Amino acid sequence: MITKPFSQACENNKEPILQVIRKVYAQATTVWEIGSGTGQHACYFAKQLPYLEWQPTDRVENIDGICLWTTEAQLSNLKSPLSLAVQDDTWPCKSIDALFTANTLHIMNWDEVQLLFARLNVYLTANASVCIYGPFNYNGAYTSESNARFDQWLKAQNCLSGIKNFEDILALAINIDCELTADETMPANNRLLVFKKKA
């Protein structure tokens, strides 16, 4: 029997994230969430933003846990989670008008982050909105002692994981014609980066 997954971090950050994405995703559309994790964000945002359709996705091993959340939520605008890894040759969509991802880039290795943006270059439509939540380094330096400790912990789990540099992410975004429209301060020394695909 699968235990319903739970993330305290999701509970802590969901409201501050909502305050930003409510403005970014102001028009009715489908938001594709990359790396939905437990599924808590998907359920909360879909409930709070009923004019959106929310599409959770994650690696296949996390789908059953997400389903426990989405099934319980019983929301008509919350879609069943789909299996998606950035390495997949094709994603289960034709195009993406809005994308959200939280606490994923520091788990990925750098090749996977580059691949994510390469895939976004294929699927993002003109004027698509992209929101990326998580910790970032600025000018090659940690923004807090807690982020430095977190980075050490990440690298102990996987030497290729770790907090990415904001400037490197910005360069990848610019390379696929996405411009930074906001860099919001979030709880626990995290940021919410908002990009818009040029027309």
KABEL-V191066 format. One record per backbone hydrogen bond with DSSP energy under -0.5 kcal/mol. CO is the residue of the C=O (numbers start at 0). NH is the residue of the N-H. E is the energy in kcal/mol with one decimal. If there is no record, write none. Layout:
# KABEL-V191066
CO & NH & E
CO & NH & E
This chain:
# KABEL-V191066
6 & 10 & -1.3
7 & 11 & -2.1
8 & 12 & -2.2
9 & 13 & -1.5
12 & 16 & -2.2
13 & 17 & -2.3
14 & 18 & -1.9
15 & 19 & -0.8
16 & 19 & -1.0
16 & 20 & -2.7
17 & 21 & -2.3
19 & 22 & -1.1
19 & 23 & -1.7
20 & 24 & -3.1
22 & 25 & -0.6
23 & 25 & -1.0
28 & 30 & -0.5
28 & 52 & -2.6
29 & 31 & -0.6
29 & 97 & -0.7
30 & 32 & -0.6
30 & 54 & -3.2
31 & 33 & -0.6
31 & 99 & -2.5
32 & 34 & -0.6
32 & 56 & -1.0
33 & 101 & -0.5
35 & 38 & -1.9
38 & 42 & -2.0
39 & 43 & -2.4
40 & 44 & -3.0
41 & 45 & -2.1
42 & 46 & -1.8
43 & 47 & -2.2
44 & 48 & -2.0
48 & 51 & -2.1
52 & 30 & -3.0
52 & 54 & -0.5
53 & 55 & -0.7
53 & 78 & -2.5
54 & 32 & -2.7
55 & 81 & -2.1
56 & 35 & -3.2
57 & 83 & -2.5
58 & 61 & -2.1
58 & 62 & -0.5
59 & 62 & -1.0
61 & 65 & -1.9
62 & 66 & -2.4
63 & 67 & -1.2
64 & 68 & -1.0
65 & 68 & -0.6
65 & 69 & -2.7
66 & 70 & -2.6
67 & 71 & -1.1
68 & 72 & -2.0
69 & 73 & -1.3
74 & 77 & -1.4
76 & 53 & -2.8
76 & 78 & -0.7
78 & 55 & -0.5
81 & 57 & -1.7
84 & 87 & -2.2
90 & 92 & -1.8
95 & 124 & -2.2
96 & 128 & -2.0
97 & 31 & -2.7
98 & 130 & -2.5
99 & 33 & -2.4
100 & 132 & -2.8
103 & 106 & -1.2
103 & 107 & -1.9
105 & 161 & -2.7
108 & 112 & -1.9
109 & 113 & -2.4
110 & 114 & -2.1
111 & 115 & -2.4
112 & 116 & -1.9
113 & 117 & -1.9
114 & 118 & -2.4
115 & 119 & -2.3
116 & 120 & -1.8
117 & 121 & -0.7
118 & 121 & -0.8
118 & 122 & -2.1
119 & 123 & -2.7
122 & 95 & -2.8
124 & 127 & -1.9
127 & 196 & -2.9
128 & 98 & -2.6
129 & 194 & -3.0
130 & 100 & -1.9
131 & 192 & -2.9
132 & 102 & -2.2
132 & 103 & -0.5
133 & 190 & -2.7
134 & 163 & -0.5
136 & 165 & -3.2
137 & 140 & -1.6
140 & 137 & -2.0
143 & 147 & -1.6
144 & 148 & -2.3
145 & 149 & -2.4
146 & 150 & -2.5
147 & 151 & -1.8
148 & 152 & -2.2
149 & 153 & -2.6
150 & 154 & -2.4
151 & 155 & -1.4
152 & 156 & -1.4
153 & 157 & -2.4
157 & 160 & -2.0
163 & 136 & -2.3
164 & 168 & -1.9
165 & 169 & -2.8
166 & 170 & -1.9
167 & 171 & -1.9
168 & 172 & -2.3
169 & 173 & -2.7
170 & 174 & -1.9
171 & 175 & -0.7
172 & 175 & -1.1
172 & 177 & -2.5
173 & 176 & -1.9
176 & 197 & -3.1
178 & 195 & -2.2
181 & 193 & -2.7
183 & 191 & -2.0
185 & 188 & -0.6
185 & 189 & -0.6
186 & 189 & -1.1
189 & 185 & -2.4
190 & 133 & -2.2
191 & 183 & -2.6
192 & 131 & -2.6
192 & 194 & -0.5
193 & 180 & -3.1
193 & 181 & -1.4
194 & 129 & -2.6
195 & 178 & -2.6
196 & 126 & -1.3
